[in-house]
Amino acid sequence: MDDKIKALLEELRVHLQNDGGDMELVKIEGKNVFLKLKGACGCCPHAQMTLKSGIERILREQLDPEIVVHRVAENA
């Protein structure tokens, strides 16, 4: 499952990069995915919506409905 999550996240990165941002996979623990938003995405007021309504929704729809995405602080 980890490899599938990593591959799908890699596909999604291009959308963030097109807006001047990026994301970094910090770790995967079971069905919990920890991401760090970078660049423009790191300070965007819509960052939480990007994670939950965007990335988490897609991971759940395409891989497993129990996946939960958590945001890791950029300076962590």
N, CA, C and O atoms as CSV, one atom per row, in Angstrom:
chain,resi,resn,atom,element,x,y,z
A,1,MET,N,N,0.824,-1.198,0.000
A,1,MET,CA,C,0.000,0.000,0.000
A,1,MET,C,C,0.868,1.262,0.000
A,1,MET,O,O,0.533,2.244,-0.662
A,2,ASP,N,N,1.985,1.238,0.742
A,2,ASP,CA,C,2.856,2.415,0.796
A,2,ASP,C,C,3.326,2.836,-0.594
A,2,ASP,O,O,3.359,4.025,-0.910
A,3,ASP,N,N,3.685,1.865,-1.416
A,3,ASP,CA,C,4.158,2.193,-2.764
A,3,ASP,C,C,3.058,2.831,-3.596
A,3,ASP,O,O,3.324,3.737,-4.386
A,4,LYS,N,N,1.824,2.369,-3.427
A,4,LYS,CA,C,0.695,2.952,-4.167
A,4,LYS,C,C,0.444,4.382,-3.710
A,4,LYS,O,O,0.177,5.259,-4.531
A,5,ILE,N,N,0.527,4.621,-2.407
A,5,ILE,CA,C,0.349,5.970,-1.879
A,5,ILE,C,C,1.440,6.892,-2.425
A,5,ILE,O,O,1.151,7.997,-2.884
A,6,LYS,N,N,2.684,6.438,-2.374
A,6,LYS,CA,C,3.800,7.247,-2.870
A,6,LYS,C,C,3.638,7.573,-4.346
A,6,LYS,O,O,3.890,8.705,-4.759
A,7,ALA,N,N,3.224,6.604,-5.142
A,7,ALA,CA,C,3.063,6.823,-6.579
A,7,ALA,C,C,1.961,7.834,-6.855
A,7,ALA,O,O,2.121,8.707,-7.707
A,8,LEU,N,N,0.847,7.725,-6.147
A,8,LEU,CA,C,-0.259,8.659,-6.361
A,8,LEU,C,C,0.111,10.062,-5.886
A,8,LEU,O,O,-0.237,11.045,-6.541
A,9,LEU,N,N,0.803,10.166,-4.770
A,9,LEU,CA,C,1.258,11.478,-4.306
A,9,LEU,C,C,2.190,12.123,-5.322
A,9,LEU,O,O,2.132,13.333,-5.544
A,10,GLU,N,N,3.038,11.328,-5.929
A,10,GLU,CA,C,3.962,11.852,-6.943
A,10,GLU,C,C,3.176,12.419,-8.130
A,10,GLU,O,O,3.554,13.452,-8.683
A,11,GLU,N,N,2.100,11.760,-8.519
A,11,GLU,CA,C,1.251,12.261,-9.607
A,11,GLU,C,C,0.581,13.580,-9.219
A,11,GLU,O,O,0.417,14.467,-10.056
A,12,LEU,N,N,0.194,13.705,-7.950
A,12,LEU,CA,C,-0.512,14.901,-7.490
A,12,LEU,C,C,0.417,16.098,-7.296
A,12,LEU,O,O,-0.032,17.242,-7.364
A,13,ARG,N,N,1.694,15.852,-7.059
A,13,ARG,CA,C,2.659,16.930,-6.818
A,13,ARG,C,C,2.679,17.961,-7.937
A,13,ARG,O,O,2.849,19.152,-7.675
A,14,VAL,N,N,2.511,17.527,-9.162
A,14,VAL,CA,C,2.599,18.435,-10.308
A,14,VAL,C,C,1.563,19.557,-10.193
A,14,VAL,O,O,1.822,20.686,-10.613
A,15,HIS,N,N,0.408,19.253,-9.634
A,15,HIS,CA,C,-0.633,20.279,-9.494
A,15,HIS,C,C,-0.207,21.350,-8.493
A,15,HIS,O,O,-0.460,22.537,-8.702
A,16,LEU,N,N,0.435,20.933,-7.418
A,16,LEU,CA,C,0.938,21.903,-6.441
A,16,LEU,C,C,2.095,22.706,-7.026
A,16,LEU,O,O,2.194,23.914,-6.814
A,17,GLN,N,N,2.960,22.032,-7.757
A,17,GLN,CA,C,4.107,22.695,-8.365
A,17,GLN,C,C,3.675,23.734,-9.392
A,17,GLN,O,O,4.337,24.759,-9.557
A,18,ASN,N,N,2.575,23.477,-10.078
A,18,ASN,CA,C,2.052,24.444,-11.050
A,18,ASN,C,C,1.612,25.738,-10.379
A,18,ASN,O,O,1.557,26.784,-11.025
A,19,ASP,N,N,1.295,25.674,-9.078
A,19,ASP,CA,C,0.877,26.858,-8.332
A,19,ASP,C,C,2.004,27.425,-7.474
A,19,ASP,O,O,1.755,28.259,-6.604
A,20,GLY,N,N,3.240,26.985,-7.709
A,20,GLY,CA,C,4.381,27.515,-6.982
A,20,GLY,C,C,4.636,26.839,-5.642
A,20,GLY,O,O,5.395,27.351,-4.819
A,21,GLY,N,N,4.008,25.700,-5.425
A,21,GLY,CA,C,4.191,24.975,-4.168
A,21,GLY,C,C,4.721,23.580,-4.410
A,21,GLY,O,O,5.157,23.234,-5.508
A,22,ASP,N,N,4.671,22.796,-3.360
A,22,ASP,CA,C,5.118,21.417,-3.451
A,22,ASP,C,C,4.707,20.719,-2.164
A,22,ASP,O,O,4.197,21.352,-1.240
A,23,MET,N,N,4.929,19.424,-2.109
A,23,MET,CA,C,4.694,18.683,-0.882
A,23,MET,C,C,5.786,17.656,-0.710
A,23,MET,O,O,6.400,17.198,-1.674
A,24,GLU,N,N,6.010,17.308,0.527
A,24,GLU,CA,C,7.015,16.316,0.881
A,24,GLU,C,C,6.339,15.255,1.739
A,24,GLU,O,O,5.656,15.572,2.713
A,25,LEU,N,N,6.532,14.012,1.373
A,25,LEU,CA,C,6.027,12.913,2.192
A,25,LEU,C,C,6.974,12.746,3.371
A,25,LEU,O,O,8.158,12.468,3.184
A,26,VAL,N,N,6.460,12.915,4.578
A,26,VAL,CA,C,7.280,12.783,5.777
A,26,VAL,C,C,7.313,11.328,6.211
A,26,VAL,O,O,8.383,10.768,6.451
A,27,LYS,N,N,6.122,10.709,6.311
A,27,LYS,CA,C,6.067,9.295,6.678
A,27,LYS,C,C,4.670,8.759,6.432
A,27,LYS,O,O,3.704,9.507,6.284
A,28,ILE,N,N,4.598,7.437,6.394
A,28,ILE,CA,C,3.330,6.726,6.315
A,28,ILE,C,C,3.315,5.756,7.482
A,28,ILE,O,O,4.226,4.945,7.644
A,29,GLU,N,N,2.273,5.848,8.291
A,29,GLU,CA,C,2.091,4.926,9.408
A,29,GLU,C,C,0.730,4.274,9.240
A,29,GLU,O,O,-0.298,4.867,9.566
A,30,GLY,N,N,0.730,3.069,8.737
A,30,GLY,CA,C,-0.541,2.398,8.473
A,30,GLY,C,C,-1.307,3.160,7.409
A,30,GLY,O,O,-0.853,3.295,6.272
A,31,LYS,N,N,-2.482,3.660,7.794
A,31,LYS,CA,C,-3.311,4.420,6.855
A,31,LYS,C,C,-3.230,5.909,7.126
A,31,LYS,O,O,-4.056,6.678,6.633
A,32,ASN,N,N,-2.245,6.321,7.904
A,32,ASN,CA,C,-2.004,7.733,8.188
A,32,ASN,C,C,-0.828,8.217,7.345
A,32,ASN,O,O,0.268,7.659,7.390
A,33,VAL,N,N,-1.089,9.268,6.578
A,33,VAL,CA,C,-0.081,9.832,5.682
A,33,VAL,C,C,0.269,11.226,6.191
A,33,VAL,O,O,-0.614,12.068,6.353
A,34,PHE,N,N,1.535,11.470,6.440
A,34,PHE,CA,C,2.005,12.743,6.989
A,34,PHE,C,C,2.736,13.513,5.892
A,34,PHE,O,O,3.749,13.055,5.364
A,35,LEU,N,N,2.205,14.692,5.557
A,35,LEU,CA,C,2.750,15.503,4.474
A,35,LEU,C,C,3.155,16.876,4.969
A,35,LEU,O,O,2.541,17.437,5.876
A,36,LYS,N,N,4.187,17.399,4.365
A,36,LYS,CA,C,4.641,18.761,4.623
A,36,LYS,C,C,4.422,19.548,3.337
A,36,LYS,O,O,4.948,19.183,2.285
A,37,LEU,N,N,3.646,20.629,3.417
A,37,LEU,CA,C,3.442,21.492,2.261
A,37,LEU,C,C,4.569,22.512,2.223
A,37,LEU,O,O,4.983,23.035,3.258
A,38,LYS,N,N,5.056,22.787,1.028
A,38,LYS,CA,C,6.222,23.655,0.868
A,38,LYS,C,C,5.918,24.769,-0.129
A,38,LYS,O,O,4.924,24.726,-0.853
A,39,GLY,N,N,6.789,25.754,-0.146
A,39,GLY,CA,C,6.651,26.868,-1.085
A,39,GLY,C,C,5.362,27.624,-0.860
A,39,GLY,O,O,4.972,27.872,0.281
A,40,ALA,N,N,4.701,27.990,-1.934
A,40,ALA,CA,C,3.457,28.751,-1.840
A,40,ALA,C,C,2.381,27.982,-1.081
A,40,ALA,O,O,1.527,28.590,-0.436
A,41,CYS,N,N,2.414,26.675,-1.149
A,41,CYS,CA,C,1.405,25.866,-0.465
A,41,CYS,C,C,1.608,25.859,1.050
A,41,CYS,O,O,0.652,25.676,1.804
A,42,GLY,N,N,2.836,26.055,1.493
A,42,GLY,CA,C,3.136,26.012,2.910
A,42,GLY,C,C,2.494,27.136,3.698
A,42,GLY,O,O,2.171,26.966,4.873
A,43,CYS,N,N,2.307,28.282,3.063
A,43,CYS,CA,C,1.732,29.431,3.759
A,43,CYS,C,C,0.352,29.811,3.221
A,43,CYS,O,O,-0.210,30.832,3.618
A,44,CYS,N,N,-0.181,29.013,2.343
A,44,CYS,CA,C,-1.482,29.300,1.737
A,44,CYS,C,C,-2.604,29.132,2.765
A,44,CYS,O,O,-2.611,28.152,3.510
A,45,PRO,N,N,-3.548,30.070,2.814
A,45,PRO,CA,C,-4.658,29.939,3.754
A,45,PRO,C,C,-5.573,28.753,3.434
A,45,PRO,O,O,-6.378,28.344,4.271
A,46,HIS,N,N,-5.448,28.213,2.242
A,46,HIS,CA,C,-6.283,27.076,1.832
A,46,HIS,C,C,-5.553,25.742,1.971
A,46,HIS,O,O,-6.026,24.727,1.459
A,47,ALA,N,N,-4.427,25.730,2.645
A,47,ALA,CA,C,-3.599,24.525,2.741
A,47,ALA,C,C,-4.355,23.343,3.345
A,47,ALA,O,O,-4.254,22.223,2.844
A,48,GLN,N,N,-5.107,23.582,4.409
A,48,GLN,CA,C,-5.835,22.482,5.041
A,48,GLN,C,C,-6.890,21.919,4.094
A,48,GLN,O,O,-7.119,20.710,4.064
A,49,MET,N,N,-7.531,22.793,3.323
A,49,MET,CA,C,-8.517,22.327,2.354
A,49,MET,C,C,-7.827,21.534,1.243
A,49,MET,O,O,-8.368,20.536,0.767
A,50,THR,N,N,-6.648,21.966,0.834
A,50,THR,CA,C,-5.885,21.230,-0.170
A,50,THR,C,C,-5.606,19.820,0.316
A,50,THR,O,O,-5.736,18.859,-0.443
A,51,LEU,N,N,-5.225,19.693,1.575
A,51,LEU,CA,C,-4.917,18.373,2.129
A,51,LEU,C,C,-6.160,17.505,2.253
A,51,LEU,O,O,-6.156,16.353,1.819
A,52,LYS,N,N,-7.212,18.038,2.836
A,52,LYS,CA,C,-8.397,17.232,3.140
A,52,LYS,C,C,-9.316,17.053,1.934
A,52,LYS,O,O,-9.696,15.929,1.606
A,53,SER,N,N,-9.673,18.148,1.275
A,53,SER,CA,C,-10.616,18.074,0.162
A,53,SER,C,C,-9.951,17.679,-1.142
A,53,SER,O,O,-10.622,17.283,-2.096
A,54,GLY,N,N,-8.649,17.784,-1.183
A,54,GLY,CA,C,-7.926,17.432,-2.402
A,54,GLY,C,C,-7.186,16.121,-2.254
A,54,GLY,O,O,-7.657,15.080,-2.714
A,55,ILE,N,N,-6.035,16.166,-1.618
A,55,ILE,CA,C,-5.146,15.003,-1.549
A,55,ILE,C,C,-5.788,13.830,-0.812
A,55,ILE,O,O,-5.791,12.707,-1.317
A,56,GLU,N,N,-6.329,14.083,0.375
A,56,GLU,CA,C,-6.935,12.987,1.142
A,56,GLU,C,C,-8.107,12.370,0.390
A,56,GLU,O,O,-8.243,11.148,0.346
A,57,ARG,N,N,-8.951,13.209,-0.199
A,57,ARG,CA,C,-10.119,12.706,-0.943
A,57,ARG,C,C,-9.683,11.796,-2.091
A,57,ARG,O,O,-10.269,10.734,-2.302
A,58,ILE,N,N,-8.670,12.205,-2.819
A,58,ILE,CA,C,-8.198,11.408,-3.956
A,58,ILE,C,C,-7.587,10.090,-3.480
A,58,ILE,O,O,-7.853,9.038,-4.061
A,59,LEU,N,N,-6.774,10.143,-2.431
A,59,LEU,CA,C,-6.194,8.902,-1.889
A,59,LEU,C,C,-7.297,7.945,-1.437
A,59,LEU,O,O,-7.219,6.740,-1.675
A,60,ARG,N,N,-8.319,8.489,-0.788
A,60,ARG,CA,C,-9.429,7.648,-0.316
A,60,ARG,C,C,-10.216,7.050,-1.478
A,60,ARG,O,O,-10.563,5.869,-1.457
A,61,GLU,N,N,-10.494,7.865,-2.485
A,61,GLU,CA,C,-11.275,7.385,-3.630
A,61,GLU,C,C,-10.518,6.330,-4.427
A,61,GLU,O,O,-11.106,5.343,-4.868
A,62,GLN,N,N,-9.222,6.534,-4.611
A,62,GLN,CA,C,-8.467,5.660,-5.495
A,62,GLN,C,C,-7.785,4.491,-4.796
A,62,GLN,O,O,-7.485,3.482,-5.435
A,63,LEU,N,N,-7.531,4.613,-3.476
A,63,LEU,CA,C,-6.770,3.566,-2.806
A,63,LEU,C,C,-7.491,2.920,-1.634
A,63,LEU,O,O,-7.660,1.701,-1.612
A,64,ASP,N,N,-7.922,3.719,-0.656
A,64,ASP,CA,C,-8.520,3.156,0.559
A,64,ASP,C,C,-9.320,4.247,1.266
A,64,ASP,O,O,-8.780,5.312,1.564
A,65,PRO,N,N,-10.596,3.994,1.537
A,65,PRO,CA,C,-11.436,5.026,2.156
A,65,PRO,C,C,-11.060,5.370,3.600
A,65,PRO,O,O,-11.625,6.301,4.174
A,66,GLU,N,N,-10.136,4.648,4.183
A,66,GLU,CA,C,-9.749,4.906,5.572
A,66,GLU,C,C,-8.445,5.703,5.703
A,66,GLU,O,O,-7.990,5.957,6.818
A,67,ILE,N,N,-7.850,6.095,4.590
A,67,ILE,CA,C,-6.617,6.894,4.640
A,67,ILE,C,C,-6.914,8.271,5.227
A,67,ILE,O,O,-7.912,8.906,4.888
A,68,VAL,N,N,-6.032,8.713,6.109
A,68,VAL,CA,C,-6.143,10.038,6.719
A,68,VAL,C,C,-4.831,10.782,6.460
A,68,VAL,O,O,-3.746,10.260,6.717
A,69,VAL,N,N,-4.948,12.003,5.949
A,69,VAL,CA,C,-3.780,12.832,5.666
A,69,VAL,C,C,-3.608,13.837,6.801
A,69,VAL,O,O,-4.562,14.503,7.202
A,70,HIS,N,N,-2.394,13.939,7.310
A,70,HIS,CA,C,-2.068,14.871,8.380
A,70,HIS,C,C,-1.031,15.863,7.864
A,70,HIS,O,O,-0.130,15.507,7.104
A,71,ARG,N,N,-1.177,17.101,8.291
A,71,ARG,CA,C,-0.207,18.121,7.899
A,71,ARG,C,C,0.896,18.219,8.947
A,71,ARG,O,O,0.633,18.275,10.148
A,72,VAL,N,N,2.114,18.236,8.473
A,72,VAL,CA,C,3.285,18.417,9.332
A,72,VAL,C,C,3.760,19.852,9.107
A,72,VAL,O,O,3.855,20.306,7.967
A,73,ALA,N,N,4.053,20.554,10.183
A,73,ALA,CA,C,4.506,21.945,10.078
A,73,ALA,C,C,5.762,22.042,9.214
A,73,ALA,O,O,6.628,21.168,9.260
A,74,GLU,N,N,5.849,23.095,8.440
A,74,GLU,CA,C,6.969,23.260,7.504
A,74,GLU,C,C,8.317,23.308,8.208
A,74,GLU,O,O,9.323,22.892,7.635
A,75,ASN,N,N,8.355,23.808,9.437
A,75,ASN,CA,C,9.623,23.896,10.148
A,75,ASN,C,C,9.907,22.660,11.009
A,75,ASN,O,O,10.892,22.627,11.746
A,76,ALA,N,N,9.047,21.653,10.913
A,76,ALA,CA,C,9.241,20.429,11.722
A,76,ALA,C,C,10.195,19.472,11.040
A,76,ALA,O,O,10.475,18.397,11.570
